[in-house]
Amino acid sequence: MRVYLSRLGIAFRIADTLLIVCSLVFASWLHDYPWDPHFSFLALCAAILFHFLARHSGLYLSWRVTSGLEESKSVIAVWSCVVLVILLIGFITTLTGEYSRRVFITWFASSQLALIFWRLAIRAFLRTVRRKGKNGKSVAIAGAGALGVKVAGVIRNAPWMGFEIYGFYDDFAEKHSRPVTGSDAEVKGDLDRMVEDAATDGRINIVYMTLPMRAEERLKEIVDKLSDTSTSVHLVPDFFTLDLLNARMVDMDGIPTISVYESPFHGPGGWLKRVEDMLLSGLILLGALPLMTAIALGVKLSSPGPVFFTQRRYGVDGKEIGVLKFRTMTVCEDGAVIPQARKNDRRVTGFGAFLRKTSLDELPQFINVLQGTMSIVGPRPHAVAHNEYYRRIIPRYMLRHKVKPGITGWAQVNGWRGETDTVEKMARRVQFDLDYMRCWSFWLDVKIICKTVAKGFTDKSAY
């Protein structure tokens, strides 16, 4: 993605600021609440925060090759993060009492809708312009292999990009059918012919290079020849055919690198998740304090031993953390070999069985969330002994630790909770964990939390 032209970028920034301020004015007018200096301060803080987060999350980059849904999700994430930060600051400084709740909620909703619909309106306008043959781009694909066909399919299924496939070019053109299998575009000739077409009459605006990495010398040669044309050139590395995890481009002091396995919690997404964790865990601990006191007494009276049990588990980046639980067994095992709890396990106390069945033994983990070693939603942490065993036999097992472990997770609400007595069961749990990391959004966290509340407190497979 490229940065918008300066005038359009400035227009977006001005429009966003006006929409945020005007939405607050509208909310104040709607509820007949007089405007005062506190509202001016609120609008100023929100506009500055939104500008800062939007810039660092890429909202002011070109979204031509990205869907409106993805752009809208980014707007929602950034604006939600702004509101949560303002709420947190207001709670700490006790300024929240100066604002009307109805005005604040209306402002939150109306600003979010305005910011989204403004961008969708621009997209609709550009789509109309492109249907008339303006602002369109002619695309050539260098390489008629599987990756080239995949790029063509993406372009064909996204007419809103305004791209038209001119054709494929491949040094082994005679091996490919016309049109290319899986695409309605033909192979026009070899890569030298592509350079000629790009230079002759400007019929090619963009070239996507989809050559395999083994063709490095040929790739360099063609890219160098294309530098004598006005054609835009994009490299599509063939390792994108692999199953990557949140791959993204990273600039390392001028050196472009591509992360193959990466955490989804970068920028506003990570800040939003941390604010979400702090607010929810704080509220839950306050509300559950009487219940946790009663459970602590029950644990102490039902069997000898400590109230809490701290077990070593792997956290983010594979670092060991101490996970808190109410003790549910007569033993506190944390060695090199730890047998998983099974049905009718003699180590589990009577009161402990009730706690494990209802997941109440995990309430102290909200303290871990406040400390920052865990998250409310994420892959469930396993004992260190289990990690060392499964990482050797389940591919990509340790990728779970690119994010903080969670109290609940996508695997748990989909039925993969409790004893994993076979490698296949653990592999399925890991697959759900990786799917969560690949598809993470704020709303997916909300969905998992709601499903946990609805059905996650009891489970027949939890012993």
ABEGO torsion letter per residue (X at the ends): XBBBBAAAAAAAAAAAAAAAAAAAAAAAAAAGBBBBAAAAAAAAAAAAAAAAAAAAAGAABBAAABBAAAAAAAAAAAAAAAAAAAAAAAAAAGAAAABBAAAAAAAAAAAAAAAAAAAAAAAAAAAAAAAAGBGBBBBBBBEABAAAAAAAAAAAABAAAGBBBAEBBBAAAAABBOBBBGBABBBAEBAAAAAAAAAAAGABABBBBABBAAAAAAAAAAAAAAAABABBBBBBBAAAABBBBGBBBBBBGGBBBBBABBBABBEAAAAAAAAAAAAAAAAAAAAAAAAAAAAAAAAAAABBEBABBBBBBBBBGGBBBBBBBBBABABBBABABBBBBBBGBAABBAAAAAAAAAGAAAAAAAAAAAAGABBABEBBBBBAAAAAAAAAABBGAAAAAABBBBABBAAAAAGBBEBBABAAAAAAAAAAAAAAAAABBAAAAAAAAAAAAAAAABBAABX
